[in-house]
Amino acid sequence: MENNFFKNSFFLAILFFAGFAQASNAQSPTIISGNIVDAKSKESMPAVTITLVGTTIGTSADNNGHYTISGNGDFSKVKFSFIGYRSVIKEVVPGQSQVVNISMTEDEHLLKEVVVRSGKKIKYRNKGNPAVELIRQVIAHKESNRVENYNYAEYHQYEKMIFALSNLSDKFMQKGIFKNYQFLFRKQDSTDIGGQNLLPIYMEEKLSHNFFRKQPFVKKQYIEASKQVKYDENFVDNQGLSSFFNRMYQDINIYDNNISMLGNQLLSPIADSSPGFYKFFITDTLKDVSPNLIELSFTPRNGTDLLFEGRLYVTMDGNYAVEKAVLSVNKNINLNFVRQMQAILAFETASDGRYHLNQSDLKIEFGLNKKKGGGILGERVVMLSDFIINKPRPSVNYQGPAEVIMPDAENKSDDYWTKNRPDTLKQAESNVYKNIDSLQTIPSFRRTMDIATLVLAGYKSFGKFEVGPLNTFYSFNPIEGFRLRLGGRTTTALSKRYYSEVYGAYGFKDQKWKYFLSGTYSLNNKSIYAFPQSFVRVSYQHDTKIPGQELQFVQESNFLLSFKRGYNDILTYNNVFKFDYVQEFLNHVSYQIGFKKWTQEAAGPDVGGALYYQNSTGGSNNLVRYVKDVQLNFQLRFAPHEKFYQGKLYRTPIPDKYPVYTLRFQQGFKGVLGGQYRYENFTGNITKRFYLSQLGYADVSTEGGYIAGKVPFPLLDIAHANQSYALQIQSYNLMNFQEFVSDHYAAINIDQNFNGFIFNKIPFLEKLKLREIVSYKILWGGIRDQNDPAKHPDLLTFPLRNGAPFTYALNDGPYQEGSIGIGNIFKVLRLDYVTRFNYLNHPEVARHGIRVFVLLQF
């Protein structure tokens, strides 16, 4: 037995050493590593695909362009490929560890359109076209390839956005004004988007942890670090600037039917209806990668439509997923100011073998002239890492607003960014933050910004106090005659918590002074113009007002609004004391609580006006000098995902697909501080932009109100009329001032912009890049018996002009008006032909009119 043991042991030892010898003689694994850079810029290239030719072994370069790949077998070549670049194949020595560094050059050929020829031109058809059959398979598999198909997903995300003045000539750089600014300029290859000379003017970075849950749906982003170029708050709203740029450069989801870009929506090449708008061509087959890929090129059927052109790389593993995509637009597209645009999307596999976005790079160059001259180049890079699927997290991770900024996000050190930033900044990019800080200390730059602020915002800063707005210094109307006004307000240079504003005005015809004074205290130690707002304000105003005029982003004293059609003699003198408390939250819910003591006096015949207050108590007409109102008011507003730019005067919303809800309530008091009327006023409003793909978009606003109680007509709802020649979207442009009053009403306003869908298809007209617009407005309303002065003599009667009334109830159905417009005239003007459909028997009615609107849009 013992002999058997030694024999068996000896035999096993012989087998072991024999196997070891055989293994030693076998070929060692081939290990290849190195770095990949762009041949022109010498910058690292992440997400490049590396494959061992003749095998199914592959990998991708990391965020620093470094890669390592290994394998056993009979192969001697390695291939490097990336969308937009020429593939590179290198010889390697099998069985050895080796370093192979690669420089990749751009493939300057981007397909415009492929024409197949066999002696004659073949007409493009969808039927029987293998490219169309392939894209239909991609469309059919869209839902299964979306991240939203997972029950749970999470990942870390890095975003970098940078803007620069582009295509600057050497002569421009040598101008005397830039003598002290040479350190700001950046050089790049002249063939790159933006030209050779760039001047960076803005940059921001974000690091975030993102969570997705399918049921119930939640998509949430925790911003862990944020860094941004900061300009002087007296010149620029930095927060609004960031919101505006992020709205322009939104995430590109190739699987969405429509892709948002520059405030427009472009039809995705894999939208459900894309075969009807795009031409598709199979231009290459990549069989040396796993899974095999088909290069699918596409171009618009109509070159002026809001569509992309470019290439898709589709996996041939039965999933029909997009592995890579190159998107651009042609020069004829009806998109203002865009010279060049390129988006590169790269996808990688998750743990289940399905593809998800790994990196996107969007570049757009803008210019007033599409062919030459200086412009602006913007780039947004997004990198995803640590992608985890179907791993639920505690419910607290999914609660609250969609975006949460961590308390110390803006205070991260340079070391933190160096360690956590997945990509190394280019030398020119790393200097942007400190360069802009240095720039703002140069006196000539500050003088330039000061002049720009005066011209664009209307304010001249004197450090702790600024004077303006400029366009209100002079105006005129039939009641006041020539009106001069001078005012200003404090700035953050004086205090971030205390603000005051004041103006004085004088009318040379009515010989009356007007004035305004307010004081504001910030409760969150931020500027009262910074989001989220939290402040209390006390104000007192003695000034004129046109009843029922609702102005958008402009003041009544604006010089240009002095020019009006028809009678402009309906004004009131107002004494208004207000106390307001405003509170906003990060989820864009806000509320406002206020107290208002308001005394109105009609600017009647004594000063040349038509408006007067009187009742017929006792069978005779009794003049009433004042209408006194004391009220508490409350407003609740919800604007999910709202983006806006905070100007010097107004917060200007950046239109998006999300609705805005507003509820208002006013409680009037009788016998309190002189108040004459007890009533309750309820108002609700919903506004929303509906994107309609190739048919453009529709801005829809609905509003309704109800007044419970007995009140005179100055306290009823006065329909928002517009008698200026400027188009006002939310007002009735052919209604006269104070023409209609109601104690209950409902309104719908539809403004449909077709974005050139029709004009783009008309020969010669398509070259003008015009856009067609249709608008329709309808207002229902009425006055109940208790508020009808004909049935209650103690109420104020409707006033008369030349013996005829000019204030009415909507007794004969709803008021209606519509318009047909042409937009994008010279890229900035909209011209509308407006028609009023009913109530045409009222005095001084304009049945038709031409209105103009100035709007800068892409």
C-alpha positions, 0 to 999 in steps of 0.5 A, a space after each residue: 500500500 505504501 509502495 502504491 502511494 509512492 508510485 502514485 505520487 511519483 506518477 502525479 509529480 511526473 504529470 505535473 512537471 510535464 504539464 508545467 513544461 508544456 505550459 512554459 513552452 506555450 505562447 505568452 499573452 499579447 499585452 498592448 497599452 498606450 495613449 491615443 491623441 488627436 494628431 492636430 491638437 495633441 489632446 487625449 482622445 477618450 472612448 476610442 474603440 480598440 480591437 484585436 483584428 481577427 478576434 472578438 476582443 475589444 476595449 475602449 480608451 479611458 477618459 485620459 485616452 489611455 488603453 490596455 488590451 490583451 489576448 491569446 491567439 494568432 493575431 498580429 494587428 490592432 485596430 483603433 477607430 472613433 467616429 469622425 476619425 480615420 481608423 488606424 491599424 498597427 502591427 504588433 508582436 504576438 506574445 509580448 507586452 508592448 506600448 503602442 501610442 497612436 495619433 488619429 486624424 479627423 476624417 474630413 469627409 462627412 456625407 452630404 448625400 449619396 447618389 447611386 449610379 448604374 449608368 443613370 441616376 437612380 431615384 431614391 425610394 424607401 420601398 426596397 431600400 435596405 437602409 430604410 429597412 435597417 432604420 425601421 429595425 432601429 426604430 422598432 428596438 428603440 424602447 429596449 435600448 433606452 436607459 429608461 427601460 431599466 428599472 433603476 440606473 445611476 451614474 456619475 456625470 461630468 459636464 464642461 461648457 466653454 464659449 469663445 469668440 471665434 474666427 478672429 483675424 490676426 489684424 483683429 488681435 493686434 488692435 490697440 484695445 487688445 494690447 493688454 489682453 493678449 494673454 486671453 487668446 487661444 490658438 488652434 488648428 485653422 481647420 477646426 470649428 471656430 478657426 485659428 484664433 479664439 478668445 475664451 469668454 465663459 466656462 463652467 464645469 459640473 460633477 454630479 451623481 444621477 439616479 433614475 427610477 422607472 416606477 414611479 418615474 424619477 430622474 434626479 441629479 445631485 450636483 456635487 461640484 460646480 465651477 463657473 466663470 463669474 462676472 461682476 453682478 452689476 453687469 451680468 446675471 451669472 446664474 441666468 447666463 448659465 441657465 441660458 447656455 444650458 438651455 441652448 446646449 441640452 442633452 442629446 438623446 438620440 432615442 427621443 423623437 425630437 431633440 432639443 437644440 437652441 430652443 428648437 426641436 429637430 427630428 431625430 434620425 431614428 424618430 418614428 416618422 424619420 423615414 418620411 423626412 430623411 434619406 438613408 444609405 448604408 455606406 460601410 460595414 465594420 466586420 472586424 469589431 464585435 458586434 459587427 457594425 453598419 455605418 448608416 448615413 442620412 441626409 434631409 429630404 428637404 435641406 431647409 427643414 430643421 433636420 440633421 445629417 450625418 452617420 449612425 453606427 448600428 450594432 448587428 447583434 439583434 439589438 439594433 442599438 446605436 453605438 456611435 453617432 455623428 450629427 451635423 446640420 447643413 448650411 441651408 437649414 432655417 436656423 439663425 446665426 448657426 455657421 457650423 454644428 457637430 455632435 459626436 455621441 459615443 456609447 458603451 456596454 453596461 453589465 448586461 451587454 446593452 449600450 448606454 451613452 458614454 460621452 457626448 461632444 456638441 460644438 456650435 459656432 454662431 455668427 451674424 455672417 454665416 461665411 466669414 468674420 468673427 463669431 462665437 464658438 460654444 462646446 459642451 462635453 458630457 462624460 458618464 462613468 460608474 454606470 450601475 443598473 437595476 440596483 435600487 437605492 433608499 427611497 430618500 435618494 429619489 425624493 425632492 426636486 429633480 436637481 439638488 445642488 449640494 451645499 458646498 458644491 461651489 466651494 470645491 478646491 482645485 485639488 478636488 477638481 484635479 482628482 475628480 475631473 475625469 478629463 484633463 483640461 487643455 492648457 488654454 481651458 485651465 487658464 479661463 477662470 483666472 484669465 476672466 478674473 484678471 480681465 475684469 480688473 482692467 479699467 478699459 474692460 470695465 468701461 466697455 462693460 459699463 457702456 454695454 450695460 447702459 445700452 442694453 439694460 439702460 442703467 449707468 452704474 456709479 458703484 453703490 448706486 445706478 441710474 436708469 432705466 434710460 428708455 424711461 427718461 422721456 415719454 409723452 401722452 395726452 394727459 401728462 404731455 411731455 413727461 420727464 423721469 429720473 430714477 435709480 437704485 442701489 447695487 450689491 456694492 452697497 449691500 446684498 441685503 438692503 435695496 432701495 429704488 426711487 424715481 421722480 417724474 413730472 408732466 408738463 401738461 398736467 403740471 403734476 409730480 409723480 414719484 416712487 420709493 421702495 425698500 427691500 430686505 433680503 432674507 437669505 443674504 442673497 441678491 433679491 434678483 438671485 434665485 431662489 428669492 426670499 425678501 420683504 419689500 415696502 413701496 409707495 407709488 404716486 403715478 399714472 396708469 392705463 387701466 387694463 394695460 398688461 405690459 411684458 418686460 417693458 415699462 409704461 414710461 417707455 418712450 416707444 410706447 408713447 406712440 399709440 393708435 386711437 384715443 389715449 386719454 384714459 388714465 388714472 392717478 394712483 396712490 399705492 402702498 404695498 407690503 410684499 413677502 416673496 418666497 421661492 424654493 429650489 423646486 420652483 414652487 413660490 408664494 407671495 403674500 401682500 398687503 395693498 392700499 390703493 386709491 384711484 382718481 380718474 384723470 377726467 376732463 379737468 386735465 384733458 382725459 375721458 375717464 371719470 367716476 360718478 354714480 346716479 344715486 337719487 336720480 342725479 349724477 354724482 361725481 366720485 373723486 376716489 375709489 379706495 381699495 384695501 386688500 390682502 393678496 396671495 399668489 401661489 406659483 409652480 414652474 417646474 424646471 423653469 429657466 430664466 435670465 434675470 435682467 436689470 428690470 425683469 426676469 425673462 423666462 426661457 421658453 420650454 415644454 414645461 407648464 407654469 401654473 399660477 393661482 391668485 387670491 385677493 380679499 378686499 376689506 370694507 371699513 378697514 384703513 379707508 377701504 370701501 369694498 368687500 370682495 373676493 377675487 380668484 384667478 388661475 392661469 396655465 401657460 405651456 409651450 407645445 412642441 409639434 416636431 416639424 410643425 414648430 411649436 404652439 404657445 398656449 395660455 389659459 386663464 380664468 377669474 371670478 370676483 365674489 362681491 359687489 364692486 365698481 367697474 375700476 375693481 372688476 377685471 379689465 381686459 388687457 388691451 394694447 393700443 400701441 403698434 408693438 405686438 403684445 403676445 398676452 394682450 388683445 392687440 385690437 381692443 381699446 383701453 378699458 373696453 371690456 370689464 367682467 366679474 367672471 371670465 375665461 380666456 384662451 390664447 394660442 400662438 402657433 409658430 410653424 418655424 418655416 415648415 411651409 415657406 421652406 418648401 416654396 422656391 426662392 422664398 426658402 432663401 429668405 428663411 422666413 417663418 409663418 405664424 398664426 395666432 388666435 385669442 378668445 375671451 368669454 366674460 360677463 357681469 352679474 346683476 349685482 355688479 351691473 351699474 344699470 341695476 344698482 345706481 350706487 355703483 359707478 356708471 360706465 363713463 362716456 366719451 362724446 355721449 357714447 360709452 367706451 366701457 362694456 360688458 361681454 354681453 354678445 358672446 366672447 371677444 375674438 381676434 386673430 392674426 397671421 404673421 411672418 417672423 424672422 424678417 432680417 432674423 429679428 422682426 415679426 410682422 403680424 396682420 391682426 383682425 378683430 372678429 366681433 364687437 365692431 360697432 363700438 366707437 373707435 374700433 380698429 378692425 384690422 392692423 399691422 403690429 411689429 415685434 422684435 425678437 432675437 431667436 435661433 
